[in-house]
Amino acid sequence: MSVGHVARAIEESGIPTVTIMVKAFEHRARELRIPRTLIVKHPMGRPLGAAGDAARQHEILDAAFDLAQSATENGTIIEFAAPFRPAPAHT
């Protein structure tokens, strides 16, 4: 998984990173000790949610930014609590 290697290289230059990964790859995030990882319970190819679901995409990005600010040690993995929803929520 080159994403872990890229994240570490970016971190070495002083820029914090957060990787968003689907649950199926959580074991890889743990093996690679990626600096910060947000795990989402979504199908492969949909780490930010369903197409057109801007509300969920914002929630996930907000959680990623929160993780970037709150993580205190390398290899921090947090799980996004909400499950995948196949269609945007209508308000």
Secondary structure, 3 states (H helix, E strand, C coil): CHHHHHHHHHHHCCCCCCEEEEHHHHHHHHHHCCCEEEEEECCCCCCCCCCCCHHHHHHHHHHHHHHHHHCCCCCEEEEEEEECCCCCCCC
